[in-house]
Each structure stands twice: as structure tokens, then as C-alpha cells.
Amino acid sequence: MFINTHPGPYYIHCRLGTDRTGTTSAVMAALCGASWEDICADYQRTNLMGIREFRDYRLLQYSFGRILGKPVSEAENLSKELGNYFIANTSLSRKDIDSLLVNLK
């Protein structure tokens, strides 16, 4: 994982900063323990950029629901459940997730 092998700061980008970038940033914020409300509010700030394309947190909610296999509102511990998803469905280990959290904080 790039973040675990390179010192920050980190630059994540895509065309508008909402789809890939917004989702990636939201997942990292959730892993670090940010609340769903704070994550949504941050995602909505993209609409203030004047890019004439509106993004709604419901797109993010859909993505998280697909990852979790259930609505975000049903997640008891969003950080833990996302971490468990990545451990079970990718090549990441608990050590990788823990290292990521140290590097992001």
C-alpha cells in the first residue's frame, strides 16, 4: 500500500474530486474514526467549488452500502467494519490497516 511505504502528505485526485477522490477520502476518514455525519458534510463541500456538477452524499452512501453489504445506518462501528471488509476482500492485513491509520493521523 502506497501510504504505508511513503511519507505524507498524500495527494489524491480525479477529474472533479468527488467520485474516486471523494470516495477514497471518505473511506480513509471513516477508517480513522470520523463520524458518518462529518464524512457526508465534507463530501458535500465539493459542491462549493463552482464546477457546475452537483454531488450528493447519497452517492457516497450508496458506495459505502455496497462495501458494507448493508446501509451505513446499520453499521455499529464504521471504522471497524470497513477495516474488516478490506481485510476479508483485498490483500490488506490488520497490520496494513493499523499502519495506514498511524500514517494518516
OpenMM code with the backbone's topology and positions (N, CA, C; nanometers):
from openmm import Vec3, app, unit

residues = "MET PHE ILE ASN THR HIS PRO GLY PRO TYR TYR ILE HIS CYS ARG LEU GLY THR ASP ARG THR GLY THR THR SER ALA VAL MET ALA ALA LEU CYS GLY ALA SER TRP GLU ASP ILE CYS ALA ASP TYR GLN ARG THR ASN LEU MET GLY ILE ARG GLU PHE ARG ASP TYR ARG LEU LEU GLN TYR SER PHE GLY ARG ILE LEU GLY LYS PRO VAL SER GLU ALA GLU ASN LEU SER LYS GLU LEU GLY ASN TYR PHE ILE ALA ASN THR SER LEU SER ARG LYS ASP ILE ASP SER LEU LEU VAL ASN LEU LYS".split()
positions = [
    Vec3(0.0842, -0.1161, 0.0000),
    Vec3(0.0000, 0.0000, 0.0000),
    Vec3(0.0896, 0.1236, 0.0000),
    Vec3(0.0623, 0.2151, -0.0897),
    Vec3(0.1446, 0.3338, -0.1098),
    Vec3(0.1618, 0.4148, 0.0189),
    Vec3(0.0531, 0.4407, 0.0896),
    Vec3(0.0604, 0.5241, 0.2095),
    Vec3(0.1484, 0.4603, 0.3164),
    Vec3(0.1500, 0.3282, 0.3211),
    Vec3(0.2310, 0.2603, 0.4221),
    Vec3(0.3793, 0.2586, 0.3879),
    Vec3(0.4139, 0.2906, 0.2652),
    Vec3(0.5543, 0.2847, 0.2249),
    Vec3(0.6116, 0.4197, 0.1824),
    Vec3(0.5314, 0.5256, 0.1906),
    Vec3(0.5770, 0.6587, 0.1524),
    Vec3(0.5308, 0.7608, 0.2558),
    Vec3(0.6177, 0.8526, 0.2947),
    Vec3(0.5772, 0.9539, 0.3916),
    Vec3(0.4786, 1.0534, 0.3292),
    Vec3(0.3891, 1.1080, 0.4106),
    Vec3(0.2915, 1.2072, 0.3630),
    Vec3(0.3570, 1.3419, 0.3457),
    Vec3(0.2857, 1.4393, 0.2959),
    Vec3(0.1424, 1.4365, 0.2688),
    Vec3(0.1102, 1.3588, 0.1416),
    Vec3(-0.0176, 1.3270, 0.1257),
    Vec3(-0.0649, 1.2472, 0.0130),
    Vec3(-0.1592, 1.3304, -0.0722),
    Vec3(-0.1487, 1.3133, -0.2020),
    Vec3(-0.2326, 1.3870, -0.2966),
    Vec3(-0.3165, 1.2857, -0.3726),
    Vec3(-0.4460, 1.2930, -0.3549),
    Vec3(-0.5385, 1.2025, -0.4236),
    Vec3(-0.6262, 1.2890, -0.5121),
    Vec3(-0.6391, 1.2515, -0.6376),
    Vec3(-0.7188, 1.3360, -0.7268),
    Vec3(-0.7865, 1.2558, -0.8363),
    Vec3(-0.8901, 1.3144, -0.8898),
    Vec3(-0.9560, 1.2674, -1.0117),
    Vec3(-1.0078, 1.3929, -1.0815),
    Vec3(-1.0910, 1.3794, -1.1771),
    Vec3(-1.1343, 1.4951, -1.2559),
    Vec3(-1.1986, 1.6046, -1.1717),
    Vec3(-1.2970, 1.5681, -1.0885),
    Vec3(-1.3692, 1.6684, -1.0113),
    Vec3(-1.3427, 1.6632, -0.8619),
    Vec3(-1.2903, 1.5539, -0.8144),
    Vec3(-1.2632, 1.5433, -0.6723),
    Vec3(-1.3795, 1.4904, -0.5903),
    Vec3(-1.4791, 1.4332, -0.6556),
    Vec3(-1.5930, 1.3819, -0.5798),
    Vec3(-1.6101, 1.2317, -0.5944),
    Vec3(-1.5924, 1.1799, -0.7100),
    Vec3(-1.6194, 1.0379, -0.7300),
    Vec3(-1.5087, 0.9522, -0.6704),
    Vec3(-1.4033, 0.9259, -0.7433),
    Vec3(-1.2938, 0.8436, -0.6900),
    Vec3(-1.2255, 0.9095, -0.5725),
    Vec3(-1.1922, 1.0358, -0.5868),
    Vec3(-1.1233, 1.1068, -0.4792),
    Vec3(-1.2125, 1.1201, -0.3566),
    Vec3(-1.3353, 1.1599, -0.3775),
    Vec3(-1.4279, 1.1775, -0.2658),
    Vec3(-1.4546, 1.0486, -0.1921),
    Vec3(-1.4726, 0.9411, -0.2669),
    Vec3(-1.4994, 0.8119, -0.2040),
    Vec3(-1.3757, 0.7612, -0.1309),
    Vec3(-1.2600, 0.7726, -0.1927),
    Vec3(-1.1356, 0.7294, -0.1283),
    Vec3(-1.1105, 0.8108, -0.0014),
    Vec3(-1.1283, 0.9403, -0.0091),
    Vec3(-1.1089, 1.0259, 0.1077),
    Vec3(-1.2091, 0.9921, 0.2170),
    Vec3(-1.3326, 0.9638, 0.1784),
    Vec3(-1.4363, 0.9287, 0.2757),
    Vec3(-1.4044, 0.7959, 0.3443),
    Vec3(-1.3573, 0.6994, 0.2687),
    Vec3(-1.3209, 0.5702, 0.3275),
    Vec3(-1.2056, 0.5893, 0.4261),
    Vec3(-1.1063, 0.6678, 0.3884),
    Vec3(-0.9936, 0.6908, 0.4798),
    Vec3(-1.0388, 0.7652, 0.6051),
    Vec3(-1.1285, 0.8620, 0.5886),
    Vec3(-1.1807, 0.9340, 0.7052),
    Vec3(-1.2573, 0.8389, 0.7964),
    Vec3(-1.3371, 0.7507, 0.7369),
    Vec3(-1.4132, 0.6536, 0.8159),
    Vec3(-1.3199, 0.5582, 0.8894),
    Vec3(-1.2173, 0.5108, 0.8213),
    Vec3(-1.1209, 0.4222, 0.8866),
    Vec3(-1.0545, 0.4913, 1.0057),
    Vec3(-1.0348, 0.6221, 0.9926),
    Vec3(-0.9720, 0.6989, 1.1012),
    Vec3(-1.0699, 0.7342, 1.2128),
    Vec3(-1.1964, 0.6966, 1.1943),
    Vec3(-1.2931, 0.7172, 1.3011),
    Vec3(-1.3845, 0.8372, 1.2862),
    Vec3(-1.3836, 0.9047, 1.1712),
    Vec3(-1.4743, 1.0183, 1.1507),
    Vec3(-1.6184, 0.9695, 1.1525),
    Vec3(-1.7073, 1.0533, 1.1988),
    Vec3(-1.8490, 1.0161, 1.2019),
    Vec3(-1.9066, 1.0228, 1.0609),
    Vec3(-2.0126, 0.9479, 1.0395),
    Vec3(-2.0801, 0.9484, 0.9086),
    Vec3(-2.1283, 1.0899, 0.8754),
    Vec3(-2.1785, 1.1619, 0.9745),
    Vec3(-2.2268, 1.2983, 0.9525),
    Vec3(-2.1133, 1.3897, 0.9054),
    Vec3(-1.9973, 1.3794, 0.9681),
    Vec3(-1.8826, 1.4604, 0.9274),
    Vec3(-1.8337, 1.4218, 0.7882),
    Vec3(-1.8339, 1.2935, 0.7590),
    Vec3(-1.7908, 1.2461, 0.6276),
    Vec3(-1.8833, 1.3020, 0.5195),
    Vec3(-2.0139, 1.2961, 0.5417),
    Vec3(-2.1104, 1.3480, 0.4445),
    Vec3(-2.0961, 1.4989, 0.4256),
    Vec3(-2.0794, 1.5705, 0.5355),
    Vec3(-2.0641, 1.7160, 0.5271),
    Vec3(-1.9401, 1.7524, 0.4467),
    Vec3(-1.8305, 1.6812, 0.4683),
    Vec3(-1.7077, 1.7068, 0.3933),
    Vec3(-1.7288, 1.6772, 0.2447),
    Vec3(-1.7953, 1.5666, 0.2146),
    Vec3(-1.8225, 1.5291, 0.0756),
    Vec3(-1.9071, 1.6358, 0.0066),
    Vec3(-2.0049, 1.6895, 0.0772),
    Vec3(-2.0932, 1.7910, 0.0189),
    Vec3(-2.0199, 1.9212, -0.0112),
    Vec3(-1.9084, 1.9479, 0.0562),
    Vec3(-1.8333, 2.0724, 0.0328),
    Vec3(-1.7834, 2.0835, -0.1109),
    Vec3(-1.7713, 1.9712, -0.1796),
    Vec3(-1.7281, 1.9742, -0.3192),
    Vec3(-1.8205, 2.0617, -0.4025),
    Vec3(-1.9456, 2.0680, -0.3651),
    Vec3(-2.0426, 2.1464, -0.4408),
    Vec3(-2.0161, 2.2962, -0.4341),
    Vec3(-1.9321, 2.3382, -0.3425),
    Vec3(-1.8989, 2.4798, -0.3304),
    Vec3(-1.7867, 2.5212, -0.4247),
    Vec3(-1.7319, 2.4261, -0.4993),
    Vec3(-1.6180, 2.4548, -0.5873),
    Vec3(-1.6581, 2.5283, -0.7143),
    Vec3(-1.7856, 2.5362, -0.7449),
    Vec3(-1.8300, 2.6049, -0.8655),
    Vec3(-1.8045, 2.5271, -0.9928),
    Vec3(-1.8036, 2.3954, -0.9867),
    Vec3(-1.7745, 2.3140, -1.1045),
    Vec3(-1.9004, 2.2800, -1.1840),
    Vec3(-2.0149, 2.3292, -1.1373),
    Vec3(-2.1426, 2.3137, -1.2053),
    Vec3(-2.1914, 2.1701, -1.2156),
    Vec3(-2.1345, 2.0836, -1.1374),
    Vec3(-2.1846, 1.9468, -1.1261),
    Vec3(-2.2104, 1.9227, -0.9789),
    Vec3(-2.3323, 1.8859, -0.9468),
    Vec3(-2.3703, 1.8695, -0.8071),
    Vec3(-2.3519, 1.7258, -0.7641),
    Vec3(-2.2913, 1.7063, -0.6489),
    Vec3(-2.2753, 1.5736, -0.5903),
    Vec3(-2.3532, 1.5687, -0.4606),
    Vec3(-2.4149, 1.4582, -0.4346),
    Vec3(-2.4938, 1.4427, -0.3144),
    Vec3(-2.4379, 1.3279, -0.2321),
    Vec3(-2.4453, 1.3410, -0.1009),
    Vec3(-2.3924, 1.2377, -0.0133),
    Vec3(-2.4583, 1.1025, -0.0376),
    Vec3(-2.5755, 1.0998, -0.1014),
    Vec3(-2.6423, 0.9721, -0.1265),
    Vec3(-2.5587, 0.8828, -0.2190),
    Vec3(-2.4812, 0.9431, -0.3075),
    Vec3(-2.3891, 0.8661, -0.3920),
    Vec3(-2.2847, 0.7981, -0.3041),
    Vec3(-2.2338, 0.8705, -0.2084),
    Vec3(-2.1371, 0.8158, -0.1141),
    Vec3(-2.2022, 0.7082, -0.0272),
    Vec3(-2.3242, 0.7351, 0.0155),
    Vec3(-2.3991, 0.6393, 0.0967),
    Vec3(-2.4187, 0.5081, 0.0198),
    Vec3(-2.4468, 0.5186, -0.1086),
    Vec3(-2.4626, 0.4002, -0.1937),
    Vec3(-2.3313, 0.3212, -0.1994),
    Vec3(-2.2200, 0.3911, -0.2200),
    Vec3(-2.0893, 0.3250, -0.2288),
    Vec3(-2.0547, 0.2538, -0.0989),
    Vec3(-2.0760, 0.3209, 0.0128),
    Vec3(-2.0476, 0.2583, 0.1419),
    Vec3(-2.1389, 0.1383, 0.1647),
    Vec3(-2.2643, 0.1504, 0.1252),
    Vec3(-2.3567, 0.0387, 0.1391),
    Vec3(-2.3122, -0.0824, 0.0598),
    Vec3(-2.2587, -0.0588, -0.0583),
    Vec3(-2.2072, -0.1692, -0.1409),
    Vec3(-2.0867, -0.2347, -0.0743),
    Vec3(-2.0009, -0.1547, -0.0150),
    Vec3(-1.8837, -0.2084, 0.0536),
    Vec3(-1.9261, -0.2895, 0.1761),
    Vec3(-2.0146, -0.2327, 0.2559),
    Vec3(-2.0548, -0.2956, 0.3818),
    Vec3(-2.1543, -0.4091, 0.3651),
    Vec3(-2.2274, -0.4073, 0.2533),
    Vec3(-2.3317, -0.5078, 0.2329),
    Vec3(-2.4577, -0.4777, 0.3118),
    Vec3(-2.4691, -0.3532, 0.3576),
    Vec3(-2.5862, -0.3093, 0.4330),
    Vec3(-2.5847, -0.1572, 0.4373),
    Vec3(-2.6950, -0.0963, 0.4746),
    Vec3(-2.6965, 0.0501, 0.4849),
    Vec3(-2.5959, 0.0998, 0.5887),
    Vec3(-2.5358, 0.2137, 0.5616),
    Vec3(-2.4393, 0.2730, 0.6543),
    Vec3(-2.5035, 0.2937, 0.7917),
    Vec3(-2.6307, 0.3263, 0.7926),
    Vec3(-2.7002, 0.3500, 0.9198),
    Vec3(-2.7025, 0.2263, 1.0094),
    Vec3(-2.6801, 0.1092, 0.9529),
    Vec3(-2.6784, -0.0142, 1.0304),
    Vec3(-2.5388, -0.0523, 1.0802),
    Vec3(-2.4390, 0.0240, 1.0412),
    Vec3(-2.3020, -0.0047, 1.0860),
    Vec3(-2.2860, 0.0412, 1.2305),
    Vec3(-2.2509, -0.0521, 1.3162),
    Vec3(-2.2318, -0.0175, 1.4571),
    Vec3(-2.0993, 0.0542, 1.4791),
    Vec3(-1.9956, 0.0132, 1.4052),
    Vec3(-1.8638, 0.0749, 1.4144),
    Vec3(-1.8087, 0.0826, 1.2728),
    Vec3(-1.8321, 0.1970, 1.2080),
    Vec3(-1.7981, 0.2128, 1.0670),
    Vec3(-1.6511, 0.1851, 1.0403),
    Vec3(-1.5627, 0.2372, 1.1227),
    Vec3(-1.4196, 0.2171, 1.1047),
    Vec3(-1.3844, 0.0685, 1.1085),
    Vec3(-1.4308, 0.0004, 1.2093),
    Vec3(-1.4007, -0.1420, 1.2254),
    Vec3(-1.4587, -0.2248, 1.1108),
    Vec3(-1.5839, -0.1958, 1.0732),
    Vec3(-1.6472, -0.2733, 0.9671),
    Vec3(-1.5807, -0.2512, 0.8316),
    Vec3(-1.5363, -0.1288, 0.8030),
    Vec3(-1.4629, -0.1038, 0.6790),
    Vec3(-1.3279, -0.1748, 0.6812),
    Vec3(-1.2597, -0.1663, 0.7941),
    Vec3(-1.1321, -0.2367, 0.8064),
    Vec3(-1.1493, -0.3855, 0.7842),
    Vec3(-1.2514, -0.4436, 0.8453),
    Vec3(-1.2785, -0.5867, 0.8274),
    Vec3(-1.3096, -0.6205, 0.6819),
    Vec3(-1.3818, -0.5316, 0.6133),
    Vec3(-1.4115, -0.5539, 0.4714),
    Vec3(-1.2811, -0.5624, 0.3912),
    Vec3(-1.1921, -0.4667, 0.4112),
    Vec3(-1.0682, -0.4651, 0.3340),
    Vec3(-0.9785, -0.5844, 0.3665),
    Vec3(-0.9794, -0.6272, 0.4902),
    Vec3(-0.9005, -0.7447, 0.5274),
    Vec3(-0.9579, -0.8706, 0.4619),
    Vec3(-1.0889, -0.8823, 0.4606),
    Vec3(-1.1538, -1.0021, 0.4049),
    Vec3(-1.1559, -1.0047, 0.2527),
    Vec3(-1.1556, -0.8882, 0.1879),
    Vec3(-1.1788, -0.8838, 0.0430),
    Vec3(-1.0643, -0.8286, -0.0402),
    Vec3(-0.9549, -0.7929, 0.0234),
    Vec3(-0.8378, -0.7434, -0.0508),
    Vec3(-0.7144, -0.8118, 0.0060),
    Vec3(-0.6006, -0.7691, -0.0382),
    Vec3(-0.4760, -0.8269, 0.0127),
    Vec3(-0.4263, -0.7560, 0.1385),
    Vec3(-0.5054, -0.6638, 0.1930),
    Vec3(-0.4637, -0.5913, 0.3128),
    Vec3(-0.4795, -0.6781, 0.4376),
    Vec3(-0.3884, -0.6608, 0.5295),
    Vec3(-0.3931, -0.7327, 0.6569),
    Vec3(-0.4292, -0.6331, 0.7676),
    Vec3(-0.4529, -0.6839, 0.8873),
    Vec3(-0.4786, -0.5961, 1.0020),
    Vec3(-0.3576, -0.5057, 1.0233),
    Vec3(-0.2378, -0.5600, 1.0057),
    Vec3(-0.1159, -0.4801, 1.0209),
    Vec3(-0.1144, -0.3653, 0.9193),
    Vec3(-0.1561, -0.3927, 0.7951),
    Vec3(-0.1621, -0.2878, 0.6919),
    Vec3(-0.2603, -0.1781, 0.7317),
    Vec3(-0.3773, -0.2186, 0.7789),
    Vec3(-0.4792, -0.1212, 0.8195),
    Vec3(-0.4284, -0.0382, 0.9373),
    Vec3(-0.3695, -0.1016, 1.0358),
    Vec3(-0.3166, -0.0305, 1.1516),
    Vec3(-0.2076, 0.0673, 1.1112),
    Vec3(-0.1199, 0.0277, 1.0206),
    Vec3(-0.0139, 0.1127, 0.9715),
    Vec3(-0.0722, 0.2318, 0.8949),
    Vec3(-0.1738, 0.2059, 0.8155),
    Vec3(-0.2415, 0.3122, 0.7419),
    Vec3(-0.2956, 0.4167, 0.8382),
    Vec3(-0.3603, 0.3725, 0.9436),
    Vec3(-0.4178, 0.4647, 1.0409),
    Vec3(-0.3107, 0.5487, 1.1093),
    Vec3(-0.1977, 0.4878, 1.1404),
    Vec3(-0.0870, 0.5629, 1.2012),
    Vec3(-0.0367, 0.6686, 1.1036),
    Vec3(-0.0220, 0.6325, 0.9774),
    Vec3(0.0298, 0.7263, 0.8778),
    Vec3(-0.0680, 0.8377, 0.8438),
    Vec3(-0.1972, 0.8126, 0.8576),
    Vec3(-0.2963, 0.9154, 0.8256),
    Vec3(-0.3224, 1.0111, 0.9412),
    Vec3(-0.2911, 0.9707, 1.0606),
    Vec3(-0.3214, 1.0581, 1.1761),
    Vec3(-0.2083, 1.1499, 1.2093),
] * unit.nanometer
topology = app.Topology()
chain = topology.addChain("A")
for resn in residues:
    res = topology.addResidue(resn, chain)
    for name in ("N", "CA", "C"):
        topology.addAtom(name, app.Element.getBySymbol(name[0]), res)
